[in-house]
Amino acid sequence: MRLRNIAPKGLYWRTILIILVPAALLQIIITLIFLDDHWQATSKRMSQNVAADVALLINLYERNPSPETLADIEGLARIVRLQVELLPGAPLETQRCRSGGFPLDRYVWRPLEESIGREVFYDSTCPGQFVIIRVPVQAGVMEVRAFRDRVIARSGPLFVAWITGATFLICVVSVVFIRNQVRPIEKLADAMERFGRGDDSGGVFRVRGAREVRGATHAFFDMRARVRRLIDQRSQILAGVSHDLRTPLTRLKLQLALMEPTAEIEDAKRDLAEMEETLEEYLAFAKGIAEEKPGVVDLAALSQAVAADSARAGVDIAVEAQGPCPTPGRPRALKRCLANLIDNAAAHGEKVRVSVKGESDAVTVSIDDNGPGIPEELYEEAFRPFSRLDETRSRNQKGVGLGLAIARDVARSHGGDIALSQGPLGGLRATLRLPRPA
């Protein structure tokens, strides 16, 4: 398993990770290395001071173990912030308030044993401001209660709290600023995705973010304007050429109709009809791209409608839909795309099956026929304009070779594509895949 497989994929979370990981590692290093060493050294010195006071009190008592000496020791202990009590016949160890003790207790009882030179019972688990130190003496056990701040350094936890709070505050501020920097990138990516699907309804939005993000946004606006002009110019050229050629075609048709019918005249009529059909396809395609506004299209319902039209023409066709199939797009353009694919399948096969499947990120439409199919090396050739694939398809079939080209152009203008493959019916399978936002 690689790190990139488990790391966040989004820029926002990756940037946060870049900030949080070093901050967490720095705090761990400071806590485990510097703070542990500092805490150990400080606690050891403090415990040695307490151990020296306890050892002095025990030596003073054992020189003259009497009630007067014990009273003097208790007074002296109060001066050094200790409380002393003699427990005759008591055991050295008692039940701790908390089993196991604290990890830092070893920094205290070990120096105590080394300074006093005898076994020591140490308990810091009981609530309150005292820790208990019990040392065996001649008359029993001497119990010494010491203030916690004399034994355990308080600077360590305070330092950890401060550095944790500061790190948390830095992370919160960083997350807010990162969010403000990532939001323009997300907005730009969303606008680019919509424009790639043919949805140009977003318009110009406010340019924000860092200088590089602003530059990328302005570059996108310029690119979108150039693409718009290119599409408009292409549509106008196609519409103009188609419109201008209709007049001479009409005159030629009238002249041929007035001539005596011969074989040559019939051939000329067929050529004119084919040319007129080509111009109609050009004009219809140009109008669909230039004029239609995007919306939400249900590809399952659209496939059913196109299949119903083909069924009325005598085509053996069936449609199967799985899952929700809405996707953003231009309804007329997508209908023309599906009609071209289904008509192409019906023109070369006796049976056509359409399968529509809605996925989380895309909608796929598969059109299968039981025709002769085409070789794999000619799949891309089939999408070229005016390509008829004479070696594998019959020249007598209807069409001028623009169906698949227009269908792929529509699919790619919506951010998708069309792929050809071997179908389960033995013929060709055309798969239309259109992405949709999550």
RATARA-V442178 format. One line per field, one symbol per residue. ss: DSSP state (H for helix, E for strand, - for the rest). burial: b if it has 9 or more other C-alpha atoms within 8 Angstrom, else e. A space follows every 10 residues. Layout:
ss: ???
burial: ???
This chain:
ss: --HHHH---- HHHHHHHHHH HHHHHHHHHH HHHHHHHHHH HHHHHHHHHH HHHHHHHHHH HHH---HHHH HHHHHHHHH- -EEEEEE--- ---------- --HHHHHHHH HHHHHH---E EEE------E EEEEEEE--E EEEEEEEHHH H---HHHHHH HHHHHHHHHH HHHHHHHHHH HHHHHHHHHH HHHHHH---- ---------- HHHHHHHHHH HHHHHHHHHH HHHHHHHHHH HHHHHHHHHH HHHHHHHH-- --HHHHHHHH HHHHHHHHHH HHHHHHHHHH H---EEEEHH HHHHHHHHHH HH---EEEEE EE---EEEE- HHHHHHHHHH HHHHHHHH-- EEEEEEEE-- -EEEEEEEE- -----HHH-- HHH------- ---------- --HHHHHHHH HHH---EEEE EE-----EEE EEEEE---
burial: eeeeeeeeee ebbbbbeebb eebeeebebb beebbbeebb ebbbebbbeb bbbbbebbeb bbeebeeebb eebbeebbee ebbbeebeee ebeeebeeee beeebebbbe bbbebbeeeb bbbbbbeeeb bbbbbbbeeb bbbbbbbbeb bbbeebeeeb eebbeebeee beebbeebbb bbebbeebee bbbbbbbbbe eeeeeeeebe eebbeebbeb beebeeeeee bbebbbebbe ebbeebeebe eebeebeeee eeeebbebbe ebebebbbbb bbbebbbbbb ebebebbbbb ebbbebbeeb beeebebebe ebeebbbbbb bebbbbbbbb bbbbbbbbbb bbbbbbbbbe ebbbbbbbbb bbbbeeeebe ebbbeebbee eebeeeeeeb bbbbbbbbeb bbbbbbbbeb bbbeebbbbb bbbbbbee
